Amino acid sequence: MVSTLAQMTAILLLGTVWRILKPAGLGADQTRLVLTQLVYYLLLPALVLSTLWKARIGNETLLIALVCGTGILISGSSLWLLLRRFHVVNAQTGALILAVSIPNVTYLGLPVLEQTFGDFGRAVVMQFDLFGCEPWLFTVGILTAQYYGETDEKHPPLWLSLCQIPPIWAAIVAVTCNLNQIAMPDWLSAILAMLSSAVVPLMLLSLGMGLQWQSVRWSNFPKVLPVIVIKLGLMPLFALALALQTGMQGKLLTASILEMAMPSMMFGIVLCDRYHLDSALYAMTVTLTTLLSLLTIPLWYHYLQQF
């Protein structure tokens, strides 16, 4: 685990160095946008199709969705109750609730679980993202951003937003073929494997490019501290208690709790910009939780070995 995180940290740092040096005059934000769109529209759907077509789908999938959804609900509600006791403006409240709710299960979770558990870890990540995080993000997440933010633009309804996610369509095809026991052609498997191999390094590079160190302000630290505590400590603890009650054990338990111990997702900054929430505060939260998670994830992994 430590060796894996060390390698990941090196790639993250390369992304940070790109932000500083701007090779060929390409800024980090511009380059990251191209990389993330490439991953989102082509490489990640290929990975989803390759993984879920062959993965074991059944009761474990329901347990993953239950643990993920309940963890998100408890964490977001806990922070909401806490923020009500203090004077925090709506734009900051919305940003902080988004930051504490959805973990970065793909851009950081995928490299960690794939290196630790191989194909099994990859399957857990895909199910966490598509059956746990994505439905929450594009329903409750958007509703939260709309409630605490403001926008003059007209956006598509929630159901249409879900229909426009390429990985979800790839998941529908993969699960349909899986459940109907349709064998994947060898030529398609080879193509998907080649495309999928690029996902992890590009995700880590874009994550490193997206870390905004200039957004860190000590004046905002009291607001970010509860998010750090809930996100990296209490959220996986809530999920562990629920997972044990459902009978989850072994590799599935460890992989699931590690996913819930991931830092704040990068995509939330898009919602903050769209709905005029405090993007700088959100960026600071992502940066700090990502940095600290490199220390807390090995601790959680070590702790989970006893179950």
C-alpha positions in Angstrom: 0.0 0.0 0.0 2.8 2.5 0.9 4.7 1.7 -2.2 1.5 2.1 -4.3 0.8 5.5 -2.8 4.4 6.6 -3.2 4.2 5.9 -7.0 0.8 7.7 -7.2 2.2 10.7 -5.3 5.1 10.9 -7.8 2.6 11.1 -10.7 0.5 13.6 -8.8 3.6 15.7 -8.4 4.3 15.5 -12.1 0.9 17.1 -12.6 1.7 19.8 -10.1 5.0 20.5 -11.9 3.2 20.8 -15.2 1.0 23.6 -13.6 4.2 25.4 -12.7 6.3 24.9 -15.9 3.5 24.9 -18.5 5.4 22.9 -21.2 4.9 24.1 -24.7 2.9 26.9 -23.3 0.0 24.6 -22.3 -1.5 25.7 -18.9 -2.5 23.0 -16.4 -6.2 24.0 -16.6 -6.3 23.8 -20.4 -4.4 20.5 -20.4 -6.4 19.0 -17.6 -9.7 19.8 -19.4 -8.5 17.9 -22.5 -7.3 14.9 -20.4 -10.5 14.7 -18.3 -12.8 14.9 -21.4 -10.7 12.2 -23.1 -11.0 10.0 -20.0 -14.7 10.8 -19.5 -15.9 10.2 -23.0 -13.7 7.4 -24.3 -11.3 5.8 -21.9 -13.5 5.5 -18.8 -16.4 4.0 -20.7 -14.0 1.5 -22.2 -12.8 0.6 -18.7 -16.4 0.3 -17.4 -17.4 -1.9 -20.3 -14.4 -4.2 -19.9 -14.8 -4.5 -16.1 -18.5 -4.8 -15.5 -19.0 -7.2 -18.5 -16.8 -9.7 -16.7 -17.4 -8.7 -13.0 -19.5 -10.6 -10.5 -22.8 -8.7 -10.2 -25.4 -9.5 -7.6 -25.9 -9.1 -3.9 -22.4 -7.5 -3.5 -23.5 -4.7 -5.9 -26.5 -3.9 -3.7 -24.3 -3.9 -0.6 -21.9 -1.5 -2.3 -24.7 0.9 -3.3 -26.2 0.7 0.3 -22.9 1.4 2.0 -22.0 4.2 -0.4 -25.4 5.9 -0.3 -25.8 5.7 3.4 -22.2 7.0 4.0 -22.9 10.0 1.7 -26.2 10.7 3.4 -24.8 10.6 7.0 -21.7 12.6 6.2 -23.6 15.3 4.3 -26.3 15.5 7.0 -23.7 15.7 9.8 -21.9 18.6 8.3 -25.2 20.4 7.5 -26.2 20.1 11.2 -22.9 21.4 12.2 -22.9 24.4 9.8 -26.3 25.5 11.1 -24.7 26.3 14.4 -22.2 28.8 12.8 -22.5 31.8 10.5 -21.6 30.3 7.1 -22.9 31.9 4.0 -24.9 29.8 1.5 -22.2 29.8 -1.1 -19.8 28.3 1.4 -22.3 25.9 2.9 -23.2 24.4 -0.5 -19.5 24.0 -1.4 -18.6 22.3 1.9 -21.6 19.9 1.7 -20.6 18.9 -1.8 -17.0 18.4 -0.7 -17.9 16.2 2.3 -20.4 14.1 0.5 -19.0 12.4 -2.6 -15.6 10.7 -2.3 -13.1 10.7 -5.2 -13.7 7.0 -5.9 -12.3 7.0 -9.5 -9.5 9.5 -9.9 -7.8 8.4 -6.7 -9.8 5.3 -5.7 -9.2 3.5 -8.9 -5.4 3.6 -8.8 -5.4 2.6 -5.1 -7.7 -0.3 -5.4 -6.5 -1.5 -8.8 -2.9 -1.7 -7.5 -4.0 -3.3 -4.2 -6.6 -5.8 -5.4 -6.2 -6.1 -9.1 -9.3 -6.8 -11.3 -11.4 -7.3 -8.2 -10.6 -3.7 -7.0 -11.3 -2.3 -10.4 -14.8 -3.9 -10.3 -15.5 -2.5 -6.9 -14.5 1.0 -8.0 -16.8 0.8 -11.1 -19.7 -0.3 -9.0 -19.1 2.3 -6.3 -19.0 5.0 -8.9 -21.9 4.0 -11.1 -24.3 2.5 -8.6 -23.4 4.6 -5.6 -21.8 8.0 -6.3 -23.1 9.0 -9.7 -26.8 8.7 -8.8 -26.3 10.8 -5.7 -24.1 13.4 -7.4 -26.5 14.0 -10.3 -29.6 14.2 -8.1 -29.0 15.2 -4.5 -25.7 16.9 -5.4 -27.2 19.0 -8.1 -30.2 19.9 -6.0 -27.9 20.9 -3.1 -25.9 23.2 -5.5 -29.1 24.7 -6.8 -30.5 25.3 -3.3 -27.4 27.0 -1.9 -26.3 28.6 -5.2 -27.7 30.7 -7.9 -27.7 30.6 -11.7 -29.3 32.5 -14.6 -28.8 29.6 -17.0 -31.3 27.0 -17.8 -30.0 23.5 -17.2 -31.5 20.1 -18.3 -33.6 18.2 -15.9 -31.9 15.7 -13.5 -33.0 12.6 -15.4 -31.6 14.1 -18.6 -28.3 14.8 -16.9 -28.0 11.2 -15.9 -28.8 10.1 -19.5 -25.9 12.2 -20.8 -23.2 10.3 -18.8 -21.2 8.0 -21.1 -19.9 5.7 -18.4 -23.5 5.0 -17.3 -24.4 3.9 -20.9 -21.3 1.7 -20.9 -22.4 0.2 -17.6 -25.9 -0.5 -18.9 -24.5 -2.4 -21.9 -21.9 -4.2 -19.8 -24.4 -5.3 -17.1 -26.9 -6.4 -19.7 -24.3 -8.6 -21.4 -23.1 -9.8 -18.1 -26.4 -10.9 -16.8 -27.3 -12.5 -20.1 -24.0 -14.4 -20.1 -23.0 -13.0 -23.5 -19.3 -13.7 -24.0 -17.1 -10.7 -24.9 -15.3 -11.2 -28.3 -11.5 -11.5 -28.0 -10.9 -8.6 -30.4 -13.1 -6.3 -28.4 -11.5 -7.4 -25.1 -8.1 -6.5 -26.6 -9.2 -3.1 -27.7 -10.8 -2.3 -24.4 -7.8 -3.5 -22.4 -5.5 -1.2 -24.4 -7.8 1.8 -23.9 -8.3 1.0 -20.2 -4.6 0.9 -19.5 -4.4 4.7 -20.0 -7.1 5.6 -17.5 -5.1 5.4 -14.2 -2.0 7.5 -15.2 -4.1 10.1 -17.0 -6.4 10.4 -14.0 -3.5 10.9 -11.6 -1.9 13.5 -13.9 -5.1 15.5 -14.3 -5.7 15.2 -10.5 -2.2 16.6 -9.9 -2.9 19.4 -12.4 -6.2 20.2 -10.6 -4.7 20.7 -7.1 -4.8 24.4 -6.5 -2.3 25.2 -3.8 -2.9 29.0 -4.2 -6.5 28.4 -3.0 -5.3 27.4 0.5 -6.1 30.2 2.9 -5.6 29.9 6.7 -8.6 32.1 7.3 -10.8 29.3 5.7 -9.2 26.5 7.7 -11.8 26.5 10.5 -14.5 25.9 7.9 -12.5 23.1 6.1 -11.4 21.3 9.3 -14.9 19.7 9.9 -14.9 18.4 6.3 -11.4 16.9 6.8 -12.5 15.1 10.0 -15.7 13.8 8.6 -14.3 13.0 5.1 -11.2 11.1 6.1 -12.2 9.8 9.6 -15.9 9.6 10.4 -17.2 8.8 6.9 -15.3 5.6 6.5 -16.1 4.8 10.2 -19.9 5.2 9.5 -19.5 3.0 6.4 -17.5 0.3 8.4 -20.2 0.1 11.0 -22.9 -0.4 8.4 -20.9 -2.8 6.3 -20.3 -5.0 9.3 -24.0 -5.1 10.1 -24.7 -6.2 6.5 -22.3 -9.1 6.8 -19.7 -7.6 4.4 -16.3 -9.1 4.9 -12.9 -9.9 3.4 -11.6 -8.0 0.4 -15.0 -6.5 -0.4 -15.1 -4.9 3.1 -11.6 -3.5 2.9 -12.1 -2.2 -0.7 -15.4 -0.6 0.1 -14.2 1.2 3.2 -11.1 2.4 1.4 -13.4 3.9 -1.2 -15.3 5.7 1.5 -12.0 7.0 2.9 -11.1 8.8 -0.4 -10.8 12.6 -0.4 -13.2 15.1 -2.0 -14.0 14.6 -5.6 -12.5 17.0 -8.2 -15.7 17.2 -10.3 -17.5 19.1 -7.6 -15.7 22.3 -8.6 -17.7 22.2 -11.9 -20.9 22.4 -9.9 -19.5 25.2 -7.7 -18.6 27.2 -10.8 -22.0 26.5 -12.5 -24.1 27.5 -9.5 -21.8 30.3 -8.1 -20.8 28.5 -4.9 -17.4 29.2 -3.2 -15.1 27.5 -5.7 -11.9 28.6 -4.0 -13.1 27.1 -0.7 -14.0 23.9 -2.5 -10.6 23.8 -4.3 -8.9 24.2 -0.9 -10.9 21.3 0.5 -10.0 19.1 -2.4 -6.3 20.0 -2.1 -6.0 19.4 1.6 -8.1 16.2 1.7 -6.1 14.8 -1.2 -2.8 15.6 0.5 -3.9 14.2 3.9 -5.5 11.1 2.4 -2.1 9.9 1.3 -1.4 9.5 5.0 -4.8 8.3 6.2 -5.5 5.7 3.5 -2.5 3.4 4.6 -3.8 3.8 8.2 -7.3 2.6 7.2 -5.8 -0.2 5.1 -3.8 -1.4 8.1 -6.7 -1.1 10.4 -9.1 -3.0 8.1 -6.8 -6.1 8.0 -8.3 -7.2 11.4 -11.7 -7.7 9.9 
